Amino acid sequence: MSASLTARRIAATALAAGAVVTAVALPATAADRGHHRHPRVEISAVQADSPGRDDHTNRSLNAEWVEITNNTRRAINLKGWTLRDSDGLRYRFHDVRLAGRSTVRVHTGMGRDTRGHLFQDRRDYMWDNHSDKAILRNDHHRTVDTESWGRGHHH
């Protein structure tokens, strides 16, 4: 066998091996990137500072809210999930089914729960206007998402 034929076979084998590695590695990388970009359930928006004066009226309390979005196609039951602030104040979700590709707004004050709006029934503000952290945990107490604002802001 000539040296040039051996060199061609080695080159062909190396190219084939590289193609296999690339074919296996690329889909996993693309899937990982997509997973991190769109978590299954996330804190999609926060309004920690209700507009106007903080006068402790129910209207003002309900203008303070956190939105939770389900980015999957399937409904997710949030029963046992919690939404906390950095001081440890906590709201526990009851039997709430969040439809696929939908959002629910969790208000601080009192109100009647609907598909798109939940109420914590608090008589005082939960979120600090200037600096706080919203922490969403699932029913296994694992942190699903966080959103921070103000001093020491880390997303």
C-alpha positions as CSV (number, residue, x, y, z in Angstrom):
1,M,0.0,0.0,0.0
2,S,1.4,3.4,-1.0
3,A,2.0,6.2,1.5
4,S,-0.5,8.5,-0.3
5,L,-3.3,5.8,-0.1
6,T,-2.7,5.3,3.6
7,A,-2.7,9.1,4.2
8,R,-6.0,9.4,2.3
9,R,-7.6,6.6,4.3
10,I,-6.4,8.2,7.6
11,A,-7.8,11.5,6.5
12,A,-11.2,10.0,5.5
13,T,-11.4,8.1,8.8
14,A,-10.7,11.3,10.7
15,L,-13.3,13.3,8.7
16,A,-15.9,10.6,9.3
17,A,-15.2,10.6,13.0
18,G,-15.4,14.3,13.1
19,A,-18.7,14.3,11.3
20,V,-20.1,11.8,13.8
21,V,-18.9,13.8,16.8
22,T,-20.4,17.0,15.3
23,A,-23.7,15.3,14.5
24,V,-24.0,14.1,18.1
25,A,-22.8,17.3,19.8
26,L,-24.7,19.9,17.8
27,P,-28.3,18.8,18.7
28,A,-27.4,18.6,22.4
29,T,-25.9,22.1,22.4
30,A,-28.9,23.5,20.5
31,A,-31.3,21.9,23.0
32,D,-29.3,23.2,26.0
33,R,-29.3,26.7,24.6
34,G,-33.1,26.6,24.1
35,H,-33.7,25.2,27.6
36,H,-31.8,28.0,29.3
37,R,-33.4,30.7,27.1
38,H,-37.0,29.6,27.9
39,P,-37.4,28.0,31.3
40,R,-40.6,26.0,31.8
41,V,-42.1,28.3,34.4
42,E,-40.6,31.8,35.1
43,I,-41.1,35.1,36.8
44,S,-41.8,37.1,33.7
45,A,-42.5,40.5,35.3
46,V,-42.6,42.3,38.6
47,Q,-44.2,45.6,39.7
48,A,-42.8,46.0,43.2
49,D,-43.6,49.7,43.5
50,S,-47.3,50.3,43.1
51,P,-47.9,53.6,41.2
52,G,-48.8,56.6,43.3
53,R,-48.5,56.9,47.1
54,D,-48.1,53.8,49.2
55,D,-51.3,54.4,51.2
56,H,-52.0,50.8,52.2
57,T,-55.3,50.8,50.4
58,N,-56.3,47.5,48.8
59,R,-56.1,49.2,45.4
60,S,-52.5,50.2,46.1
61,L,-51.6,46.8,47.5
62,N,-53.0,45.1,44.3
63,A,-51.0,47.4,42.1
64,E,-48.0,45.5,43.5
65,W,-47.7,42.2,41.7
66,V,-45.5,39.4,40.2
67,E,-46.3,37.6,36.9
68,I,-45.6,33.9,36.6
69,T,-45.5,32.5,33.0
70,N,-45.8,28.9,31.9
71,N,-43.6,28.6,28.7
72,T,-44.7,25.0,28.0
73,R,-47.6,23.7,25.9
74,R,-49.0,21.7,28.9
75,A,-50.8,23.0,31.9
76,I,-48.8,22.9,35.2
77,N,-50.4,22.6,38.6
78,L,-48.7,25.1,40.9
79,K,-50.2,23.5,44.1
80,G,-47.5,23.7,46.8
81,W,-45.3,26.1,44.9
82,T,-44.2,29.3,46.7
83,L,-43.3,32.8,45.9
84,R,-41.0,34.5,48.5
85,D,-39.3,37.8,49.0
86,S,-35.8,38.2,50.4
87,D,-37.1,38.8,53.9
88,G,-38.9,35.4,53.9
89,L,-42.5,36.6,53.4
90,R,-44.2,33.8,51.5
91,Y,-47.2,33.1,49.3
92,R,-48.2,29.5,48.8
93,F,-50.1,28.5,45.7
94,H,-53.2,26.4,46.2
95,D,-54.7,24.1,43.6
96,V,-53.8,26.5,40.6
97,R,-53.6,25.1,37.1
98,L,-51.6,27.4,34.9
99,A,-52.5,26.7,31.3
100,G,-49.8,26.2,28.7
101,R,-48.3,29.4,27.3
102,S,-50.2,31.5,29.8
103,T,-49.4,34.0,32.6
104,V,-51.0,34.6,36.0
105,R,-50.5,37.8,38.0
106,V,-50.1,37.4,41.7
107,H,-51.3,40.6,43.5
108,T,-50.4,41.4,47.1
109,G,-53.8,42.6,48.3
110,M,-57.2,41.1,48.6
111,G,-59.4,39.9,45.8
112,R,-61.2,37.0,44.1
113,D,-58.9,34.6,42.3
114,T,-59.5,34.1,38.6
115,R,-57.6,32.3,35.9
116,G,-55.3,35.3,35.2
117,H,-55.2,36.9,38.7
118,L,-54.4,35.5,42.1
119,F,-54.5,37.5,45.4
120,Q,-52.3,37.0,48.5
121,D,-55.0,38.7,50.7
122,R,-52.3,40.7,52.5
123,R,-53.0,43.9,54.3
124,D,-49.4,45.1,54.0
125,Y,-46.9,45.4,51.1
126,M,-44.7,42.3,50.3
127,W,-42.2,43.7,47.9
128,D,-39.6,46.4,48.8
129,N,-39.8,49.2,46.3
130,H,-36.0,49.8,46.2
131,S,-34.4,46.4,46.5
132,D,-35.7,42.9,46.8
133,K,-35.7,39.5,45.3
134,A,-38.7,37.4,44.2
135,I,-38.0,33.7,44.5
136,L,-40.3,31.1,42.8
137,R,-40.0,27.5,44.2
138,N,-41.7,24.4,43.1
139,D,-43.5,21.8,45.3
140,H,-40.2,20.1,45.9
141,H,-38.7,23.4,47.4
142,R,-36.4,23.8,44.4
143,T,-35.8,27.3,43.1
144,V,-37.4,27.6,39.7
145,D,-36.6,31.2,39.0
146,T,-35.6,34.5,40.7
147,E,-35.9,38.1,39.9
148,S,-34.0,40.8,41.7
149,W,-34.0,44.6,41.6
150,G,-32.2,47.4,43.4
151,R,-29.0,47.0,45.5
152,G,-27.1,43.8,44.7
153,H,-29.3,43.2,41.7
154,H,-28.5,39.7,40.3
155,H,-30.8,38.0,37.9
